[in-house]
């Protein structure tokens, strides 16, 4: 159907929605859904209420804020400045169509998608006159007199973001007061609200909530397989309270390992059409920021009856996987069940067992099962690698928080076999359920990752080769193996993490869709999200689809498959948007805390990494970006006029993407979340650093001994 609509637009060049519907004979809702999808993919463009093929001289990007909160467009991993003529026409997280002008800045052609509809502002008293300072700097807010009369100095308020503008001012409406700027923990709340998340529940929602039981009843056990005697358990973070998945394993004949993956049966309690379900559809995902959680489902559900808490009965959908020595699933089944988890395990503790053969107190009775599950995970891992899965570098920082929400320590990404165990088992489960529904021709929401653009990949390779790398261009991108070959070669460079991330940014984002086109990076022909129904809408929807097959199969003959698929596609597009917003909010919240922590270390030295070479050089310190120019470089740096690059004369090392450098933190601005550094040299050139240097002061090395 996408192709039919696209061909109609191409053949008519510019065409209205009404004419598309008339020419294709499709329903208005379906056409709108598909058009929205084609717009977000940069296939078509809407101008003056008409649709046309996406122009060759245009690009698609997302408006982001730099560390100084200046707006840029992110496109193919690059930050492009916005022309001053269009700066106030766009908001953070807008998806825009733009053209590059002669000054290499972006002229906005159209706002393709505006996911945000509200934002917070602070009210300040400026010489006796109240002014409104919006979260998104550069936007001018205008409220009517009635709303202004309700405000006081220091108020934090929530206002609407209407479409369009008026003399550089947005005609806003006051939604409500949030609190005062000095309230504790308000910063995370502000970020959540500015990305469309909250913990507000209306009366209808609360009335439904109080009717949900807090324990499993005997009636709930009818037609369920009883796994309560299993020695099953969960593995999560230390502070995790919403536990979706439990696991157990046993060994069969011929070395086959039978793995039981128990997933919380959320759809037993949350029904389609309910107020609770409608809000879950609106929010689409839980938002995890530092020590705060803004739940998709109320915490009494997500942390209570639907969480696989230890030593209590819980309803589940159990996926049974028989995994042979080659990592192949030779038998699959999915059943409604009841379980009783015997322990809530912690990743760090399980890592001690798997890495060091040290058994923390309370884990003695689970070593056999953990060993089998890890063996199954390793089998799966080998199979996925052989199939061509792309193994990008893990760049996620390990952050430990204090009780007051501040950062206690930051450590480099760690190799955690416990995390890998859960990751492999969940991927296998998601793949198995996807294949099961696909071969039954059941409409569902898939998790897809499309082929990258060959031109973009080769442009990145060309840029890296200009900086001294030796990477072969590729002729085809149809298989992920060709890209994995490059990633494997990059492992030989110390700058692998940075180089790997550059390739990640050059690829398309994974998203949700009813059309199963496979998952490129995982090298899987069918994939979906099933294992986190407490915190993700697509998983909950897949559970509801499974219910139709498992318990309501008599309804299948009367099912309107076309209407179901159309509704699922709407939810898939919405879930993809909300996922992007949640990711942006989480990064913004983490950045704020890291900046606050960095403020304690002005004048001290750290290792950083060069990420991008250009007019200004972009570097990364603790996953935060900042830009430097020649004034930030120490006297040891000279400019090579032939290569047009700076190099460190002490080590004869050029500044290229991935170069590790030593920097001194010179300034931190917590108001606008920015920082400045001075580049002292490349890491290799600094062999005479004083032994008491505090480069590693922010880094807390992971303990490898048990706490007494």
C-alpha positions in Angstrom: 0.0 0.0 0.0 2.9 2.3 0.7 4.1 1.8 -2.9 0.7 2.5 -4.3 0.5 5.8 -2.5 4.1 6.7 -3.3 3.5 6.0 -7.0 0.4 8.1 -7.0 2.4 11.1 -5.6 5.3 10.6 -8.0 3.0 10.4 -11.0 1.2 13.6 -10.1 4.2 15.5 -8.7 2.0 17.7 -6.4 -1.3 16.3 -5.2 -3.7 16.9 -2.3 -4.8 14.4 0.3 -8.3 14.4 -1.2 -7.1 13.4 -4.6 -4.8 10.7 -3.2 -7.8 9.1 -1.5 -9.9 9.3 -4.7 -7.2 7.9 -7.0 -6.1 5.0 -4.6 -9.5 4.1 -3.2 -8.0 3.7 0.2 -9.6 4.9 3.4 -8.6 8.4 4.7 -7.2 7.0 8.0 -5.0 4.5 6.2 -3.7 7.1 3.6 -2.9 9.6 6.4 -1.0 6.9 8.4 1.0 5.9 5.4 1.7 9.5 4.3 2.9 10.3 7.8 5.3 7.3 7.6 6.6 8.3 4.2 7.1 11.9 5.5 9.1 10.7 8.5 11.2 8.5 6.2 12.0 11.4 3.9 10.4 9.8 0.9 7.7 12.6 0.4 7.3 16.2 1.4 4.2 18.2 2.3 4.1 21.8 1.1 1.0 24.1 1.0 -1.2 21.1 1.9 0.0 19.1 -1.1 2.4 16.1 -1.3 5.4 15.7 -3.6 8.4 13.5 -3.9 11.2 14.5 -1.5 13.4 17.0 -3.5 16.9 15.9 -4.4 18.4 19.1 -3.0 16.8 18.7 0.4 17.7 16.8 3.5 15.8 15.5 6.5 17.1 16.3 10.0 16.1 16.7 13.7 16.5 20.0 15.6 18.7 19.5 18.7 20.3 21.7 21.3 24.1 21.9 21.7 25.8 22.0 25.1 25.2 25.8 25.1 21.5 25.2 24.2 22.0 26.7 20.8 19.8 25.0 18.2 21.3 22.9 15.4 20.0 20.4 12.9 21.4 16.9 13.4 21.7 15.0 10.1 23.8 11.9 9.4 25.7 12.5 12.7 26.6 16.1 11.8 25.4 19.3 13.6 24.4 21.9 11.0 23.7 25.5 12.1 20.3 27.0 11.3 20.1 30.1 9.2 19.2 33.1 11.3 16.1 33.6 9.0 14.6 30.4 10.2 16.0 30.0 13.8 12.8 30.9 15.6 10.6 28.9 13.2 11.7 25.5 14.7 11.6 23.9 18.2 13.8 21.3 19.8 13.0 17.8 18.4 11.2 19.1 15.3 11.9 17.0 12.3 12.6 19.4 9.4 13.2 19.4 5.7 16.1 21.8 4.9 18.5 23.0 2.2 22.1 23.8 2.7 22.9 27.4 1.6 26.2 28.9 0.5 27.2 29.6 4.1 26.7 25.8 4.9 23.8 26.6 7.2 20.3 25.2 6.9 17.4 27.0 5.3 14.2 25.4 6.6 11.8 24.3 3.9 9.2 22.6 6.1 8.5 21.3 9.6 7.8 17.6 8.8 6.9 16.6 12.4 6.5 18.4 15.7 6.2 15.8 18.4 6.2 18.3 21.4 3.0 20.1 22.3 3.9 21.6 25.7 6.9 23.0 27.5 7.8 24.5 30.9 8.9 28.1 31.7 10.2 29.9 34.7 8.6 33.2 35.9 11.1 35.8 37.0 10.7 39.3 38.4 12.7 41.8 36.3 12.5 45.3 37.9 9.0 44.7 39.0 7.8 43.2 35.8 7.1 39.5 35.4 8.9 37.8 32.5 8.6 34.3 31.2 11.8 32.3 30.4 11.0 29.2 28.4 12.9 25.9 28.7 13.7 26.1 25.0 15.9 29.2 24.8 15.3 31.6 21.9 11.5 31.1 22.0 9.4 34.1 23.0 6.3 33.3 25.1 3.1 35.3 25.1 0.3 34.7 27.6 -2.9 36.6 28.0 -3.4 38.9 30.9 -5.7 36.5 32.8 -3.0 33.8 32.8 -0.3 36.4 33.7 -2.3 37.5 36.8 -2.0 34.0 38.2 1.8 34.0 38.3 4.4 34.8 40.9 8.2 35.2 40.8 9.9 31.8 40.8 6.9 29.9 39.5 7.6 27.0 37.1 4.7 26.7 34.7 3.6 24.5 31.9 2.3 26.1 28.6 1.1 24.9 25.3 3.2 24.9 22.1 0.7 25.9 19.3 1.5 25.5 15.7 2.8 28.6 13.8 4.2 31.8 15.2 3.2 35.4 15.5 5.8 38.2 15.2 8.4 35.7 16.7 6.1 35.1 19.6 4.1 31.9 20.2 0.5 32.4 21.3 0.6 30.1 24.4 -1.9 29.1 27.0 -1.2 28.3 30.6 -1.8 24.6 31.4 -0.9 24.7 35.1 1.7 25.6 37.6 4.3 22.9 38.3 6.0 24.3 41.4 8.8 26.6 42.4 12.3 26.7 40.9 13.8 25.8 44.3 11.7 22.7 44.9 13.8 19.6 45.3 14.1 17.1 42.4 12.2 19.6 40.1 14.8 19.5 37.4 14.0 15.9 36.3 10.3 16.8 36.3 10.9 19.8 34.1 12.8 17.7 31.6 10.1 15.0 31.5 7.4 17.6 31.0 9.3 19.3 28.2 9.4 15.9 26.3 5.8 15.0 26.9 6.0 12.8 30.0 4.4 13.2 33.4 2.9 11.3 36.3 -0.5 12.8 36.1 -3.6 10.6 36.3 -7.2 11.6 35.9 -10.1 10.4 38.0 -11.3 7.7 35.5 -7.8 6.2 35.5 -7.6 6.2 39.3 -11.0 4.5 39.6 -9.9 1.7 37.3 -6.6 1.5 39.1 -8.1 0.7 42.5 -10.1 -2.2 41.0 -6.9 -4.0 39.9 -6.0 -6.7 42.5 -2.7 -6.7 44.3 -2.3 -10.5 44.4 -3.0 -13.5 42.2 -6.4 -15.2 42.8 -7.4 -18.8 42.3 -9.6 -17.9 39.3 -6.5 -16.4 37.6 -4.9 -19.8 37.6 -7.5 -21.4 35.3 -5.9 -22.8 32.1 -2.4 -21.8 33.2 0.7 -23.9 33.4 2.1 -23.9 37.0 5.8 -23.1 37.1 5.8 -22.0 40.8 8.1 -24.9 41.8 10.8 -23.8 39.4 14.0 -22.3 40.7 13.4 -19.2 38.5 14.7 -15.7 39.2 15.1 -12.2 37.8 18.4 -10.4 37.0 18.1 -6.6 37.1 19.8 -3.4 38.3 20.1 -2.8 42.0 17.3 -0.3 42.2 15.0 -1.8 39.5 11.4 -2.2 40.8 9.5 -3.0 37.6 10.8 -6.5 36.7 9.4 -7.8 33.4 11.3 -11.0 32.9 12.3 -14.1 34.9 14.4 -17.0 33.7 15.2 -20.6 34.4 17.1 -23.4 32.5 17.5 -27.2 32.6 19.6 -29.5 30.5 18.0 -32.1 28.2 19.5 -35.0 26.2 22.2 -34.4 23.6 23.4 -31.2 25.3 20.2 -29.3 24.5 19.4 -26.5 27.0 15.8 -25.8 27.7 15.4 -22.1 28.6 12.2 -20.8 30.2 11.7 -17.0 29.7 8.8 -15.8 31.9 7.4 -12.4 30.9 4.9 -10.5 33.0 1.4 -11.1 31.7 0.4 -7.4 31.8 -2.4 -7.8 29.2 -4.3 -9.9 31.8 -4.8 -6.8 33.8 -4.8 -4.0 31.2 -7.6 -4.2 28.7 -8.1 -2.5 25.4 -10.3 0.6 25.6 -9.7 1.2 29.3 -8.5 4.5 30.6 -5.3 2.8 31.7 -4.7 1.4 28.2 -5.5 4.8 26.6 -2.9 6.5 28.7 -0.3 3.8 28.0 -1.0 4.4 24.3 -0.4 8.1 24.8 2.8 7.9 26.8 4.0 4.7 24.9 7.0 4.2 27.1 8.3 4.7 30.6 10.9 7.4 31.0 14.0 6.6 33.1 16.0 9.6 34.1 18.8 9.3 36.6 16.9 8.1 39.8 13.5 9.2 38.5 10.9 7.1 36.6 7.9 8.5 34.8 5.8 5.3 34.3 3.8 4.2 31.3 1.7 2.3 33.8 1.0 3.5 37.3 3.7 2.4 39.7 1.2 0.3 41.7 0.9 -1.8 38.5 4.4 -1.7 37.2 6.1 -2.2 40.6 3.3 -4.3 42.1 1.0 -6.9 40.6 2.7 -6.9 37.2 6.3 -7.0 38.5 7.9 -10.4 38.9 8.8 -9.7 42.5 10.5 -12.5 44.5 8.5 -15.0 46.6 5.1 -14.0 45.4 2.9 -15.6 42.7 2.7 -13.7 39.5 1.0 -14.3 36.1 3.2 -14.7 33.1 3.5 -15.6 29.5 6.3 -18.2 29.3 8.3 -18.8 26.2 10.1 -22.1 26.2 13.2 -22.4 24.0 15.2 -25.6 23.3 18.7 -24.4 22.3 21.1 -26.9 20.8 24.9 -26.8 20.8 24.9 -24.5 17.7 22.7 -21.9 19.2 19.7 -23.0 17.1 16.2 -23.0 18.6 15.0 -26.5 17.7 11.7 -26.3 19.7 9.6 -23.3 20.7 6.4 -23.0 22.7 4.5 -20.1 24.4 2.0 -20.7 27.2 0.0 -18.8 29.8 1.6 -19.5 33.2 2.0 -18.7 36.9 5.4 -18.4 38.5 7.0 -17.6 41.8 10.4 -16.1 41.4 12.8 -17.3 44.0 15.3 -14.4 43.9 15.8 -10.9 42.6 19.4 -11.0 41.4 21.7 -8.0 40.7 23.9 -7.7 37.6 27.0 -7.0 39.6 26.5 -10.1 41.8 25.9 -12.3 38.8 29.0 -10.9 37.1 31.1 -12.0 40.1 29.8 -15.6 39.6 30.3 -15.7 35.9 33.6 -13.7 35.8 35.4 -14.7 39.0 33.6 -17.8 40.3 32.8 -15.9 43.5 29.4 -16.7 44.9 27.8 -13.9 46.9 25.7 -14.8 49.9 22.2 -15.9 48.9 23.2 -17.2 45.4 24.4 -20.6 46.5 21.3 -22.4 45.2 21.3 -20.8 41.8 24.8 -21.5 40.4 23.7 -24.5 38.3 20.9 -22.6 36.6 23.2 -19.5 36.0 25.8 -21.7 34.5 23.3 -23.3 32.1 21.8 -20.0 31.1 25.2 -18.5 30.5 26.1 -21.5 28.3 22.9 -20.9 26.3 23.7 -17.2 26.0 27.2 -18.0 24.6 25.7 -20.4 22.1 23.3 -17.7 20.9 26.0 -15.1 20.8 28.2 -17.3 18.6 25.2 -18.0 16.3 24.3 -14.3 16.0 27.9 -13.3 15.2 28.1 -16.1 12.6 24.8 -14.8 11.0 26.4 -11.3 10.6 25.1 -9.3 13.6 26.9 -6.0 13.9 28.7 -5.7 17.2 29.1 -2.0 17.8 31.2 -0.8 20.7 29.4 -0.3 24.0 29.8 3.4 25.0 27.2 3.6 27.7 28.7 5.1 30.9 28.2 3.2 34.2 26.8 5.9 36.5 26.2 5.4 40.3 23.8 7.8 42.0 23.5 9.0 45.6 20.2 8.9 47.4 19.7 12.6 46.7 19.8 12.0 43.0 23.4 13.4 42.4 26.2 11.4 40.8 28.4 9.4 43.2 30.7 8.1 40.4 31.1 7.6 36.7 32.9 4.6 35.3 33.8 3.6 31.8 31.5 1.1 29.9 32.0 -2.4 31.4 31.9 -5.9 30.0 29.1 -7.5 31.9 28.4 -11.2 31.1 25.2 -10.9 33.2 23.9 -8.1 31.0 24.9 -10.0 27.9 23.1 -13.1 29.2 19.9 -11.2 29.5 20.4 -9.4 26.2 20.9 -12.6 24.3 18.0 -14.5 25.9 15.6 -11.5 25.3 16.7 -11.2 21.7 16.1 -14.9 21.2 12.7 -14.6 22.8 11.7 -11.6 20.7 12.8 -13.3 17.5 11.0 -16.5 18.3 7.7 -14.7 19.0 8.1 -12.6 15.9 8.6 -15.7 13.7 5.6 -17.4 15.4 3.2 -14.5 14.6 4.7 -13.9 11.2 4.2 -17.5 10.0 0.6 -17.4 11.3 0.1 -14.2 9.3 -1.1 -12.4 12.4 -0.9 -8.6 12.2 1.5 -7.2 14.9 4.0 -4.5 15.6 7.5 -5.5 14.5 10.8 -3.9 15.5 12.5 -3.1 12.2 15.9 -1.7 11.3 16.3 -0.8 7.6 19.4 -1.0 5.4 21.7 2.0 5.7 22.4 4.3 2.8 25.5 3.0 1.0 26.4 6.6 -0.1 26.4 7.8 3.6 28.6 4.9 4.7 31.1 5.5 1.9 31.2 9.2 2.6 32.1 8.4 6.2 34.8 6.0 5.1 36.2 8.7 2.8 36.3 11.3 5.6 38.1 8.8 7.9 40.6 7.9 5.2 41.4 11.6 4.7 42.4 11.6 8.4 44.9 8.8 7.9 42.7 5.7 8.4 42.8 2.9 5.8 39.3 1.5 5.3 38.1 -0.1 2.1 35.0 1.3 0.4 32.1 -1.2 0.2 30.1 -2.0 -2.9 27.0 -3.4 -1.3 25.2 -3.0 2.0 22.5 -5.6 1.5 24.0 -7.8 4.2 25.2 -6.6 7.5 28.3 -8.8 7.2 30.0 -6.2 4.9 29.6 -3.5 7.6 30.7 -5.9 10.3 33.9 -6.6 8.5 34.7 -2.9 8.8 33.7 -2.8 12.5 36.0 -5.8 13.1 39.0 -4.0 11.5 38.3 -0.9 13.5 38.8 -2.9 16.7 42.6 -2.7 16.0 42.4 1.0 16.6 42.5 2.5 20.2 39.8 4.9 19.0 37.4 2.0 18.2 34.6 3.2 20.5 34.5 6.6 18.8 34.8 5.2 15.2 32.1 2.6 16.0 29.8 5.4 17.1 30.4 7.3 13.9 29.1 4.3 11.9 26.1 4.0 14.3 25.2 7.6 13.6 25.4 7.1 9.9 22.7 4.4 10.0 18.9 4.7 10.2 17.2 4.4 13.6 15.4 1.2 14.4 11.6 1.8 14.6 8.3 0.1 14.9 6.1 -1.0 11.9 3.4 -3.5 10.9 5.5 -4.4 7.9 8.2 -6.9 8.7 11.3 -5.9 6.8 13.7 -7.5 9.3 16.3 -6.1 11.6 19.5 -5.1 9.8 21.9 -4.7 12.7 20.8 -7.9 14.4 20.8 -9.7 11.1 17.4 -11.2 11.8 14.6 -11.7 9.3 11.9 -11.1 11.9 12.0 -9.3 15.2 9.7 -7.5 17.6 9.6 -6.3 21.2 7.8 -8.7 23.6 9.9 -8.9 26.7 9.1 -5.5 28.4 5.3 -5.1 28.5 5.5 -3.1 31.7 7.4 -0.2 30.2 6.9 -0.3 26.4 3.6 -0.1 24.5 4.6 -2.2 21.5 5.4 -5.1 23.9 2.0 -4.8 25.5 0.3 -4.7 22.1 2.2 -7.9 21.0 1.0 -9.6 24.3 -2.6 -8.6 23.3 -2.1 -10.1 19.9 -0.7 -13.3 21.5 -3.8 -13.5 23.7 -6.0 -13.6 20.6 -4.1 -16.8 19.5 -3.7 -18.4 23.0 -7.1 -17.8 24.6 -9.4 -15.9 22.3 -8.8 -17.9 19.1 -12.5 -18.3 18.4 -12.6 -14.6 17.7 -10.0 -14.9 14.9 -12.6 -15.9 12.2 -14.5 -12.7 12.9 -11.4 -10.4 13.1 -11.2 -7.5 10.8 -7.6 -7.9 9.9 -7.4 -4.8 7.7 -8.7 -2.5 10.4 -6.5 -4.1 13.0 -3.4 -3.6 10.8 -4.3 0.1 10.2 -4.7 0.7 14.0 -1.4 -1.1 14.7 0.4 1.0 12.2 -0.8 4.2 13.9 0.4 2.9 17.3 3.7 1.9 15.7 4.4 5.3 14.2 3.4 7.0 17.5 5.6 4.6 19.6 8.6 5.4 17.4 8.1 9.1 18.0 7.8 8.7 21.7 10.9 6.5 21.9 12.9 9.3 20.3 11.6 11.8 22.8 12.3 9.5 25.7 15.9 9.0 24.5 16.4 12.7 24.2 15.0 13.4 27.6 17.2 10.7 29.2 20.3 12.1 27.6 19.4 15.7 28.7 18.9 14.6 32.3 22.1 12.6 32.4 24.0 15.5 30.8 22.7 17.9 33.5 24.0 15.7 36.3 27.4 15.1 34.7 27.8 18.9 34.2 27.0 19.4 37.9 29.6 16.8 38.8 32.2 18.3 36.4 31.8 21.7 38.1 33.7 20.2 41.1 36.8 19.6 39.0 37.5 22.8 37.1 41.3 23.0 36.6 41.9 19.3 36.6 42.9 17.0 33.8 40.9 14.3 32.0 41.1 12.1 28.9 38.8 13.0 26.1 38.2 11.8 22.5 38.1 13.7 19.3 34.8 12.9 17.5 34.7 15.2 14.5 37.2 17.3 12.5 35.9 20.5 10.8 35.8 24.2 11.1 35.6 23.6 14.8 36.7 20.3 16.3 34.1 18.3 18.3 35.4 16.4 21.3 33.7 14.1 23.8 34.3 14.1 27.5 32.2 11.6 29.5 29.8 11.3 26.5 29.3 15.1 26.5 30.2 17.1 23.4 32.0 20.4 23.2 33.7 22.3 20.4 37.2 23.6 20.4 39.2 25.8 18.0 42.9 26.7 17.7 42.8 29.0 20.8 42.0 25.9 22.9 45.2 24.1 21.7 48.4 24.1 23.7 51.7 25.3 22.1 52.7 21.8 21.3 50.1 21.7 18.4 51.2 22.8 15.0 49.2 23.1 11.7 50.1 20.9 8.7 49.2 23.1 5.7 49.3 20.1 3.3 46.9 17.9 5.2 45.1 20.9 6.7 45.2 19.3 10.2 46.6 20.0 13.5 49.1 17.6 15.0 50.9 17.3 18.4 54.6 18.0 17.7 55.6 16.0 20.9 54.1 12.8 19.6 53.7 13.6 15.9 50.1 12.5 16.3 47.4 14.2 14.2 44.0 15.2 15.6 41.7 12.8 13.8 38.3 11.2 14.7 39.1 8.9 17.6 42.3 10.5 18.8 42.6 10.4 22.6 43.6 13.7 24.0 44.5 15.1 27.4 42.4 18.2 28.4 42.2 20.6 31.3 38.7 21.5 32.3 38.8 25.4 32.3 35.1 26.3 32.8 31.7 24.8 33.6 28.4 26.6 33.3 25.6 24.8 35.0 23.0 27.4 33.9 23.3 26.4 30.3 24.9 23.0 30.7 28.1 23.9 28.9 31.8 23.4 29.6 35.2 24.5 28.1 38.5 22.7 28.0 42.1 23.4 27.0 43.8 20.6 24.9 47.2 19.8 26.5 48.2 17.2 24.0 47.5 13.7 22.7 47.6 11.0 25.3 50.7 9.4 23.9 52.7 12.7 24.3 52.0 13.1 27.9 54.5 10.7 29.5 55.6 13.2 32.2 52.3 13.8 33.9 52.7 14.3 37.6 52.0 11.1 39.5 49.3 12.8 41.6 47.4 13.9 38.5 43.6 13.5 39.0 42.8 12.4 35.5 40.9 9.4 36.9 39.2 11.2 39.8 35.8 11.0 38.3 36.3 7.3 37.4 35.5 4.8 40.0 37.0 1.5 39.3 34.7 -1.5 39.7 35.3 -3.6 42.8 36.2 -7.2 42.1 35.8 -8.4 45.7 32.7 -9.1 47.7 31.4 -6.7 50.3 31.5 -8.2 53.7 
